[in-house]
Structures are given as C-alpha cells and as structure tokens.
C-alpha cells in the first residue's frame, strides 16, 4: 500500500497538467478496480477541499467540490479512516455553502456522536439546523 498526497487528487481534478492528470486517472482506475490500494489522510481531503474552494485557488462551489470528491472517496482501493464521516461532511458542506469544509466536518463529527451543542464564536453555525452554538 502507498500513501496518496494532495497534489495527486488535485492534478486529476483540475487537469492543469494533462500528462499528470492522465497518470492520476490510470491510478484511480486501478484503485477503482481493486488492483491497487492507497491510503489518504483526513488532512489531505481537507486540503483538497480548501484548494478547490472559492476561498482559495480554483473557486469551485461546495456542491462542485462534493461532486468531484465523492467518486474519488468512494474508490474501492482508497483507504480513509472514517470515510463515511467525510462523505457526510461533503453532503453538509454542499447543503450549507456558507460553511467552510472544516466546519462541515465538525458538524459531521457532532452528528455522528450525537452532539448538538458547539462552543464557537463562528456565527455560521447558528444557521445549521440541529446545532446550537454557545460561546464559552
């Protein structure tokens, strides 16, 4: 097994270098078919979401990011701890575009653990149904 870095996912999704994008596509095909396995970390997925976002370089909406990342995260040979949690965070992110991906990930963690109250100064959480924001 090998580890997948952020730039592999970005090269494939952005196709800013066609030769590298083609090589990444071949890798993802092998992962899809179970011919190979690779591990990816939560930090890598978070960085990919940020770099693709309107707040960073590529200017994609949360929904566009979700549409691009879900198929990659769903690859049979791609190993990610708490993969379901990250898929849920992408759903929350796309349905609450005022949240950063990191905040959507926090909401997914809370949901998975039955937590409804968040300690935060970030008022964006006030607009998420089922969450109650409190300040310390």
Protein Blocks (a to p, Z undefined) as FASTA:
>chain_A
ZZddfklmmmmmnopafklmmmmmmmmmmmmnopaccdddfklmmmmmmmmpmklmnopa
fklmmmmmmmmmmpmklccehklmmmmmmmmmmmmmmbcfklmmmmmmmmmnopabdcdf
blklmmpghiacddZZ
